[in-house]
Amino acid sequence: MATPARQTPPAAMLILIVAQAFCALFFVSDVITDLTEVGGKPPLHLSIEAIAAATLVGAIFLEIRILRNLITRKARLEVSLKEASRAVFEVIEAHFDSWALSPAERDVAGFLVKGLSITEIAELRGNKEGTIKAHLNAIYRKSGTKNRAELMSAVIDTLIDADIDNDT
């Protein structure tokens, strides 16, 4: 099962932006206060302080824009991943249909495609390893393959060929 995506980077970046906004507010108010006290031409250090405050404000807006773009991109990638997962599932199911696998064989073949060992499949299904091996022999016979590698190759070749056909 997939683990949920961590939300730490956007949250940490948001905290950083809030802290920077607080600092920017402080520096901008300090510059304004100093300008009202100085009157006339501001001293060099006040000009540098004003430039630093303006740069900080600009950086905050840039960070907000980058964060927004990252969140939007992440959402698009998650949608694309779901679509790709669905497409892979459909290709695998189409193979199972064309091979006329029984429900038990489909179940075992699904676990096989996920990379589980015979022992793991037997434990999950509550079967003996011999039963799983019998199902695997039937799956290999029906699919025209000899082993897990050939079975996976048949599925992957279809995915690659479908991708090439979509690109042309």
Backbone bond lengths (Angstrom), bond angles and torsions (degrees), N, CA, C in turn:
res aa  C-N    CA-C-N  psi(-1)  N-CA   C-N-CA  omega(-1)  CA-C   N-CA-C  phi
1 M - - - 1.438 - - 1.528 108.37 -
2 A 1.349 116.81 139.50 1.450 120.97 -177.66 1.524 110.27 -72.82
3 T 1.321 114.44 144.39 1.456 118.72 178.33 1.517 108.56 -87.82
4 P 1.331 117.61 145.85 1.463 119.10 179.79 1.520 111.07 -66.26
5 A 1.325 114.86 147.72 1.458 119.92 -179.66 1.522 109.63 -67.70
6 R 1.325 115.78 140.71 1.457 120.15 179.02 1.520 109.34 -75.47
7 Q 1.316 116.42 141.51 1.453 122.11 -179.40 1.525 111.97 -100.36
8 T 1.320 118.51 8.46 1.457 121.98 -173.80 1.527 113.76 -62.48
9 P 1.340 120.96 -50.21 1.464 118.92 -176.10 1.533 113.78 -57.46
10 P 1.354 120.30 -49.60 1.465 118.00 178.14 1.531 112.06 -62.26
11 A 1.329 117.45 -38.94 1.465 120.42 179.77 1.521 110.34 -65.57
12 A 1.326 117.18 -43.40 1.466 121.11 179.25 1.526 110.24 -64.24
13 M 1.322 116.22 -40.78 1.459 119.98 179.77 1.528 110.37 -66.67
14 L 1.330 116.63 -37.91 1.459 120.20 177.85 1.532 111.04 -64.82
15 I 1.315 116.95 -41.16 1.475 121.05 177.06 1.527 109.90 -62.36
16 L 1.332 116.21 -42.24 1.465 120.60 178.00 1.525 110.85 -62.13
17 I 1.319 117.62 -41.91 1.464 121.48 179.48 1.528 110.68 -63.60
18 V 1.328 116.22 -42.23 1.469 120.10 178.50 1.538 110.02 -62.82
19 A 1.326 117.01 -43.50 1.468 120.35 178.82 1.530 110.35 -63.27
20 Q 1.324 116.68 -41.90 1.464 120.19 178.72 1.534 110.78 -65.32
21 A 1.328 116.39 -37.99 1.469 119.89 178.64 1.524 110.31 -63.49
22 F 1.329 116.52 -40.65 1.464 120.15 176.69 1.534 110.52 -61.23
23 C 1.330 115.72 -45.77 1.477 120.20 178.81 1.527 110.67 -63.19
24 A 1.326 116.58 -42.76 1.466 120.21 179.83 1.519 110.49 -62.31
25 L 1.327 117.19 -42.50 1.458 121.16 177.71 1.531 110.69 -59.62
26 F 1.316 115.82 -43.40 1.464 120.63 178.45 1.533 111.10 -61.29
27 F 1.349 116.34 -49.54 1.460 119.95 -176.77 1.532 111.92 -66.98
28 V 1.325 116.91 -41.27 1.464 119.55 179.51 1.528 110.13 -63.67
29 S 1.331 117.06 -43.99 1.475 119.14 179.13 1.531 110.71 -65.75
30 D 1.333 117.05 -35.34 1.463 120.98 177.65 1.530 110.72 -65.44
31 V 1.326 116.16 -42.82 1.466 119.89 179.21 1.525 109.82 -63.68
32 I 1.334 117.10 -44.07 1.467 120.54 -179.91 1.526 110.25 -62.62
33 T 1.335 116.13 -44.28 1.470 120.16 178.73 1.531 110.71 -61.22
34 D 1.328 116.47 -45.83 1.469 120.66 -179.73 1.528 111.25 -64.18
35 L 1.319 117.99 -38.12 1.468 121.43 179.77 1.525 110.99 -64.93
36 T 1.319 117.28 -39.10 1.465 119.79 179.67 1.527 110.76 -69.16
37 E 1.324 117.77 -31.07 1.466 121.29 179.96 1.521 111.96 -76.79
38 V 1.350 115.98 -35.65 1.462 120.63 -175.36 1.522 110.74 -74.56
39 G 1.331 115.84 -41.32 1.468 118.88 -173.98 1.518 108.10 66.53
40 G 1.205 127.94 -174.29 1.465 129.78 174.36 1.516 115.35 36.45
41 K 1.354 114.25 -143.05 1.465 121.40 -176.69 1.529 110.07 -80.51
42 P 1.376 116.41 127.46 1.462 119.37 -178.75 1.533 111.53 -72.68
43 P 1.330 117.86 146.83 1.469 120.48 176.59 1.541 110.63 -68.02
44 L 1.317 116.32 164.26 1.466 122.35 -176.35 1.526 112.11 -57.23
45 H 1.329 117.03 -45.00 1.471 118.89 -177.50 1.529 111.27 -62.28
46 L 1.329 118.09 -32.40 1.462 121.30 178.81 1.533 110.57 -71.11
47 S 1.318 116.64 -37.53 1.474 120.28 175.97 1.523 110.69 -63.83
48 I 1.318 116.18 -43.22 1.471 120.51 178.39 1.519 110.08 -63.94
49 E 1.322 116.54 -41.19 1.467 120.68 178.45 1.536 110.51 -63.13
50 A 1.320 117.98 -39.67 1.467 121.89 179.10 1.532 110.77 -65.76
51 I 1.344 115.40 -41.89 1.474 119.39 178.09 1.531 110.21 -64.07
52 A 1.334 116.94 -41.92 1.470 120.97 179.04 1.529 110.61 -63.20
53 A 1.327 117.77 -41.79 1.464 121.50 179.10 1.528 110.30 -64.90
54 A 1.324 116.79 -43.38 1.472 120.54 179.41 1.529 110.81 -64.71
55 T 1.333 116.59 -39.18 1.462 120.66 177.24 1.523 110.85 -63.87
56 L 1.308 116.98 -41.03 1.465 121.25 178.28 1.529 110.72 -62.92
57 V 1.320 116.98 -42.92 1.467 120.52 178.21 1.534 109.81 -63.27
58 G 1.330 116.58 -43.13 1.471 120.14 177.88 1.521 112.00 -61.81
59 A 1.329 115.86 -41.03 1.470 120.27 178.80 1.525 111.32 -63.74
60 I 1.318 116.64 -37.23 1.471 120.21 178.90 1.525 109.91 -62.17
61 F 1.337 116.67 -46.61 1.464 119.48 179.54 1.535 111.30 -63.02
62 L 1.325 116.37 -39.31 1.462 120.65 177.60 1.532 110.79 -63.42
63 E 1.328 117.40 -43.98 1.469 121.29 179.30 1.527 111.44 -63.64
64 I 1.330 116.83 -39.26 1.466 120.02 177.72 1.527 109.85 -62.37
65 R 1.319 116.04 -43.25 1.473 120.12 179.22 1.534 110.77 -63.34
66 I 1.330 117.00 -44.98 1.468 120.99 179.18 1.520 110.57 -62.59
67 L 1.326 117.01 -43.92 1.468 120.62 179.27 1.525 110.92 -61.63
68 R 1.318 116.77 -43.97 1.465 120.57 177.57 1.532 111.16 -60.20
69 N 1.333 116.56 -44.20 1.467 120.58 178.49 1.525 111.59 -63.16
70 L 1.334 117.25 -40.72 1.465 120.91 178.82 1.531 111.57 -63.77
71 I 1.318 116.34 -42.20 1.461 120.40 179.49 1.526 110.45 -65.40
72 T 1.327 116.86 -41.94 1.468 121.29 177.90 1.522 110.48 -63.77
73 R 1.330 116.80 -44.55 1.470 121.00 -179.85 1.529 110.73 -63.74
74 K 1.323 116.88 -41.67 1.458 120.88 178.51 1.524 110.73 -60.43
75 A 1.323 116.74 -42.89 1.468 120.75 179.30 1.527 110.40 -62.91
76 R 1.351 117.14 -42.78 1.476 119.93 178.30 1.526 111.23 -63.88
77 L 1.335 116.65 -41.66 1.462 120.36 179.42 1.525 111.67 -64.58
78 E 1.331 117.11 -38.11 1.468 120.20 178.47 1.526 110.66 -64.66
79 V 1.336 116.93 -40.02 1.469 120.67 177.31 1.526 109.51 -64.58
80 S 1.335 116.94 -44.97 1.468 120.98 179.22 1.523 111.18 -61.51
81 L 1.326 116.92 -40.22 1.456 120.90 179.25 1.528 110.78 -64.17
82 K 1.327 117.09 -41.62 1.463 120.49 178.20 1.527 110.26 -63.32
83 E 1.334 116.89 -42.35 1.466 120.80 178.80 1.523 110.72 -64.23
84 A 1.327 117.34 -42.64 1.463 121.20 179.14 1.526 110.76 -64.83
85 S 1.328 116.91 -41.43 1.469 120.50 178.36 1.520 110.58 -61.62
86 R 1.330 115.23 -43.09 1.468 119.34 177.99 1.529 111.21 -61.74
87 A 1.333 116.04 -41.76 1.465 120.37 -179.54 1.527 110.97 -64.82
88 V 1.325 116.86 -42.51 1.470 120.56 178.37 1.524 109.42 -63.20
89 F 1.319 117.33 -43.75 1.466 121.65 178.50 1.521 110.00 -59.75
90 E 1.339 117.29 -43.20 1.465 120.94 179.84 1.526 111.73 -63.35
91 V 1.330 116.82 -39.92 1.473 120.57 178.63 1.526 109.77 -64.61
92 I 1.324 116.35 -44.49 1.467 120.11 179.73 1.522 110.28 -63.15
93 E 1.324 116.89 -44.82 1.469 120.80 178.46 1.519 111.27 -63.06
94 A 1.324 118.03 -36.69 1.468 121.17 177.79 1.527 110.52 -63.42
95 H 1.342 115.59 -39.63 1.470 119.02 176.30 1.528 110.19 -63.23
96 F 1.325 116.33 -46.03 1.467 120.09 -179.56 1.526 110.33 -60.10
97 D 1.339 116.46 -39.14 1.474 120.56 177.94 1.528 110.58 -64.94
98 S 1.339 115.70 -47.51 1.474 118.85 -177.49 1.524 112.10 -66.38
99 W 1.309 117.03 -26.26 1.459 121.19 178.19 1.526 111.71 -86.89
100 A 1.322 116.93 -4.96 1.467 123.36 179.81 1.533 111.78 54.08
101 L 1.333 115.56 51.03 1.457 120.16 179.32 1.529 110.16 -77.29
102 S 1.309 115.07 142.72 1.469 120.56 175.45 1.530 108.09 -71.42
103 P 1.334 118.03 165.93 1.468 119.43 178.48 1.536 112.72 -55.79
104 A 1.319 117.03 -42.15 1.469 119.99 179.91 1.536 110.08 -66.04
105 E 1.333 116.72 -41.27 1.466 120.34 179.16 1.525 110.85 -65.88
106 R 1.333 116.95 -37.98 1.466 120.78 177.48 1.530 110.12 -61.34
107 D 1.324 114.74 -42.82 1.453 120.68 -179.84 1.534 110.43 -61.23
108 V 1.322 115.41 -49.00 1.463 120.96 -179.86 1.531 110.04 -64.31
109 A 1.332 116.59 -43.44 1.469 120.28 179.60 1.531 110.77 -62.99
110 G 1.329 117.05 -37.32 1.463 120.52 177.25 1.517 111.55 -61.54
111 F 1.328 115.92 -44.87 1.468 119.77 177.16 1.525 111.08 -65.25
112 L 1.326 115.84 -37.02 1.465 121.01 179.11 1.529 110.23 -62.34
113 V 1.336 116.46 -45.35 1.461 121.34 179.54 1.536 110.96 -63.10
114 K 1.322 115.94 -32.23 1.470 119.85 178.80 1.518 112.09 -75.72
115 G 1.347 117.03 -8.28 1.453 120.53 174.89 1.520 115.14 95.42
116 L 1.319 117.86 12.60 1.462 120.14 179.86 1.525 110.47 -75.68
117 S 1.308 115.87 149.65 1.463 121.42 178.40 1.529 109.25 -80.13
118 I 1.317 115.69 168.08 1.465 120.89 177.65 1.520 110.11 -58.59
119 T 1.323 116.52 -43.48 1.465 121.28 179.69 1.528 110.86 -61.25
120 E 1.317 116.54 -45.39 1.466 120.32 179.78 1.522 111.69 -64.11
121 I 1.339 116.52 -41.56 1.468 120.33 178.86 1.525 109.65 -63.09
122 A 1.325 116.51 -43.98 1.462 120.76 179.29 1.527 110.89 -59.80
123 E 1.314 116.98 -43.83 1.475 120.83 179.29 1.520 111.23 -63.24
124 L 1.333 117.01 -44.82 1.462 120.74 -178.52 1.531 112.03 -65.59
125 R 1.322 115.76 -37.10 1.467 119.72 -178.41 1.527 112.85 -88.53
126 G 1.306 117.03 -10.98 1.468 119.67 -177.84 1.520 112.04 71.75
127 N 1.333 115.39 30.97 1.462 121.88 179.06 1.520 110.30 -112.07
128 K 1.314 114.06 169.67 1.461 119.70 171.83 1.529 107.50 -84.73
129 E 1.330 115.46 156.85 1.456 119.78 179.92 1.517 111.92 -60.06
130 G 1.320 116.94 -34.10 1.467 120.66 178.37 1.525 111.91 -61.34
131 T 1.324 116.48 -38.21 1.470 120.66 178.12 1.525 110.21 -65.09
132 I 1.318 115.93 -42.42 1.472 120.63 179.28 1.523 109.57 -64.34
133 K 1.329 116.87 -41.55 1.471 119.94 178.80 1.523 110.57 -63.50
134 A 1.325 117.90 -36.79 1.464 120.95 177.14 1.529 110.34 -64.43
135 H 1.337 115.81 -43.22 1.466 119.50 176.77 1.528 110.13 -61.55
136 L 1.332 116.82 -43.30 1.464 120.53 -179.72 1.525 111.40 -61.77
137 N 1.331 116.69 -41.29 1.468 119.44 177.79 1.524 110.55 -60.70
138 A 1.340 116.77 -41.65 1.469 120.43 178.31 1.532 110.46 -65.35
139 I 1.317 116.21 -40.41 1.470 120.86 179.61 1.526 109.95 -63.48
140 Y 1.325 116.43 -46.64 1.462 120.15 179.80 1.527 111.00 -62.84
141 R 1.312 116.78 -41.81 1.467 120.80 179.54 1.530 110.46 -62.82
142 K 1.342 116.37 -48.71 1.467 120.87 -177.82 1.526 112.36 -67.03
143 S 1.328 117.31 -31.39 1.469 120.95 -178.19 1.525 112.47 -88.58
144 G 1.336 116.53 -9.15 1.460 119.89 -178.82 1.514 112.45 73.49
145 T 1.325 116.48 25.35 1.458 121.08 178.49 1.520 109.22 -115.74
146 K 1.336 115.94 168.63 1.461 120.08 -177.07 1.519 113.55 -109.80
147 N 1.344 116.27 -19.57 1.469 119.42 -176.28 1.523 109.89 -161.41
148 R 1.323 114.95 179.19 1.469 121.57 -178.40 1.526 111.30 -57.15
149 A 1.339 117.09 -43.37 1.466 120.64 -177.59 1.528 111.30 -60.74
150 E 1.334 116.46 -44.26 1.463 119.27 179.81 1.527 111.22 -67.64
151 L 1.326 116.62 -38.00 1.464 120.84 178.19 1.531 109.68 -62.24
152 M 1.333 116.78 -47.82 1.462 120.82 178.89 1.525 110.72 -63.33
153 S 1.322 116.71 -38.12 1.455 120.87 178.45 1.523 110.77 -61.77
154 A 1.335 116.85 -41.36 1.467 120.61 178.59 1.531 110.71 -61.03
155 V 1.313 116.89 -42.95 1.466 121.04 179.94 1.532 110.44 -68.89
156 I 1.327 116.61 -46.90 1.466 120.84 -177.50 1.527 110.90 -65.79
157 D 1.329 117.47 -39.49 1.465 120.04 178.03 1.519 110.58 -58.35
158 T 1.321 117.38 -39.72 1.460 120.82 178.20 1.526 110.34 -63.86
159 L 1.335 116.76 -41.99 1.464 120.12 179.00 1.526 110.87 -63.91
160 I 1.325 116.78 -42.91 1.462 120.68 -179.33 1.520 110.38 -67.17
161 D 1.329 117.04 -44.42 1.453 121.01 179.34 1.531 110.96 -62.74
162 A 1.329 117.35 -39.01 1.461 121.37 177.95 1.515 110.22 -65.07
163 D 1.330 116.97 -38.93 1.469 121.10 179.14 1.524 110.67 -66.73
164 I 1.330 117.34 -40.88 1.459 121.40 178.72 1.519 109.90 -65.97
165 D 1.345 117.25 -42.26 1.464 120.97 179.01 1.520 111.02 -62.80
166 N 1.333 118.44 -36.27 1.461 121.83 179.64 1.522 112.12 -72.52
167 D 1.330 117.61 -28.01 1.460 121.71 -178.68 1.522 111.95 -78.13
168 T 1.324 118.05 -26.49 1.460 119.93 -176.26 1.495 113.15 -91.75
